[in-house]
């Protein structure tokens, strides 16, 4: 999962979008490709931003890249766009865009957006990209989900290791004094019907 670019634009309705801040991480490309790749990303970013109405968000795929854009609109006509690979999840991408727009709007209060800063990194764009490169660390819900998935894997390993000692789950159920005859019958019936029966 990779973030390649994060940019902020002014995008007046019906007018041309103007890039006012940008940070590119092109370290995964060869030195000779970086100029062309940077131009390609700038061109597509501007195009996608201009075709996203104010107040809307959208994701656009082009080859092995995904362009996530949030046209915030408002008095400043701000929009932000992030370019990722196809594996990068949508939720953290839009979380990054919201954080970028919030930070940019707060830090640039009272500054005219009509004078572009010619692709300067702007407020914390590099820091934000660095922080969101691993979406599981940046997005709290994804982090919790990853921890739950890890717990499931550990649980499966624990159950598998018990069964590998020669004990079969069927035998454990049959010998258990903690299960009623009705529960044991339910287990056998559920197993025959290929239903999922989880023993905790």
JOZI-V456972 format. One record per residue. N is the residue number from 0. SS is DSSP state (2 for helix, 1 for strand, 0 for the rest). PHI is phi in degrees with one decimal (999 if undefined). PSI is psi in whole degrees, 0 to 359 (999 if undefined). Layout:
BEGIN
{{N:SS:PHI:PSI} {N:SS:PHI:PSI}}
END
This chain:
BEGIN
{{0:0:999:133} {1:0:-147.7:137} {2:1:-102.4:128} {3:1:-99.9:326} {4:1:-155.3:146} {5:1:-136.7:127} {6:1:-139.3:151} {7:1:-117.9:137} {8:1:-127.5:157} {9:1:-97.2:134} {10:0:-135.2:78} {11:0:-64.4:139} {12:0:-55.4:127} {13:0:75.8:0} {14:0:-112.2:181} {15:0:-79.7:138} {16:0:-77.9:145} {17:1:-124.7:123} {18:1:-73.4:127} {19:1:-113.8:346} {20:1:-160.2:146} {21:1:-157.6:145} {22:1:-136.0:125} {23:1:-112.5:137} {24:0:-112.3:93} {25:0:-105.7:23} {26:0:-64.1:339} {27:0:-82.9:356} {28:0:-103.1:155} {29:0:-67.6:158} {30:0:-54.7:321} {31:0:-75.5:340} {32:0:-89.7:340} {33:2:-60.0:319} {34:2:-60.7:312} {35:2:-66.6:318} {36:2:-63.5:318} {37:2:-60.7:317} {38:2:-65.4:318} {39:2:-59.2:315} {40:2:-66.4:319} {41:2:-63.5:317} {42:2:-62.0:310} {43:2:-67.8:323} {44:2:-59.6:311} {45:2:-60.2:316} {46:2:-62.6:314} {47:2:-68.3:319} {48:2:-60.8:315} {49:2:-65.1:337} {50:0:-102.1:15} {51:0:-113.0:113} {52:0:-61.5:152} {53:0:-56.0:138} {54:0:84.0:6} {55:1:-120.7:161} {56:1:-127.5:149} {57:1:-157.9:161} {58:1:-122.3:135} {59:1:-128.8:132} {60:1:-102.3:137} {61:1:-139.1:111} {62:0:53.1:238} {63:0:-98.1:22} {64:1:-120.3:151} {65:1:-124.1:131} {66:1:-106.9:112} {67:1:-104.4:126} {68:1:-129.2:142} {69:1:-127.8:108} {70:1:-90.1:99} {71:1:-70.7:327} {72:1:72.2:230} {73:0:73.9:187} {74:0:-63.6:328} {75:0:-89.7:354} {76:0:53.8:42} {77:1:-80.7:145} {78:1:-143.1:151} {79:1:-132.9:148} {80:1:-139.5:139} {81:1:-124.4:137} {82:1:-109.5:126} {83:1:-129.7:174} {84:1:-79.4:177} {85:0:-71.9:338} {86:0:-80.3:340} {87:0:-66.8:129} {88:0:-68.8:151} {89:2:-68.7:316} {90:2:-57.4:308} {91:2:-65.5:331} {92:2:-62.1:314} {93:2:-74.0:332} {94:2:-63.4:318} {95:2:-61.7:317} {96:2:-63.4:317} {97:2:-63.2:316} {98:2:-62.3:318} {99:2:-61.6:313} {100:2:-66.0:319} {101:2:-60.4:310} {102:2:-63.2:315} {103:2:-64.6:316} {104:2:-64.0:318} {105:2:-66.9:313} {106:2:-75.5:340} {107:0:-105.6:19} {108:0:-54.4:130} {109:0:81.4:0} {110:0:-98.3:136} {111:0:-70.3:133} {112:0:-90.2:3} {113:0:-78.7:340} {114:0:-101.2:100} {115:0:-64.6:146} {116:0:-94.0:30} {117:0:36.6:67} {118:0:60.8:32} {119:0:-73.3:153} {120:0:-60.1:337} {121:0:71.5:184} {122:0:-67.6:109} {123:0:60.8:18} {124:2:-61.5:317} {125:2:-63.5:315} {126:2:-60.4:318} {127:2:-64.0:316} {128:2:-61.6:315} {129:2:-59.7:318} {130:2:-68.9:324} {131:2:-92.1:0} {132:0:-56.8:322} {133:0:-102.6:100} {134:2:-62.3:335} {135:2:-69.2:330} {136:2:-81.0:326} {137:2:-81.2:326} {138:0:-104.3:116} {139:2:-60.0:318} {140:2:-66.1:318} {141:2:-63.9:323} {142:2:-63.3:314} {143:2:-62.2:317} {144:2:-62.0:318} {145:2:-62.6:320} {146:2:-66.3:321} {147:2:-64.8:318} {148:2:-61.2:320} {149:2:-64.5:320} {150:2:-63.0:320} {151:2:-60.8:316} {152:2:-61.7:316} {153:2:-62.7:318} {154:2:-61.2:315} {155:2:-61.2:319} {156:2:-63.0:320} {157:2:-64.7:314} {158:2:-63.4:316} {159:2:-59.9:319} {160:2:-67.0:327} {161:2:-66.4:316} {162:2:-70.4:336} {163:0:-74.5:348} {164:0:-82.4:10} {165:0:99.2:354} {166:0:-86.9:129} {167:0:-98.8:142} {168:2:-58.9:321} {169:2:-58.2:317} {170:2:-67.4:321} {171:2:-62.6:319} {172:2:-64.7:315} {173:2:-63.0:322} {174:2:-85.2:348} {175:0:-66.1:132} {176:0:-86.5:348} {177:0:-86.3:352} {178:0:-108.4:136} {179:0:-75.5:165} {180:2:-59.5:324} {181:2:-65.3:318} {182:2:-65.8:320} {183:2:-64.5:321} {184:2:-65.4:320} {185:2:-60.4:316} {186:2:-59.7:314} {187:2:-64.5:317} {188:2:-65.1:315} {189:2:-62.7:320} {190:2:-65.7:320} {191:2:-63.6:326} {192:0:-87.9:9} {193:0:58.8:28} {194:0:-79.8:158} {195:0:-82.3:121} {196:0:-120.8:110} {197:0:-100.4:124} {198:0:-101.6:119} {199:0:-99.4:999}}
END
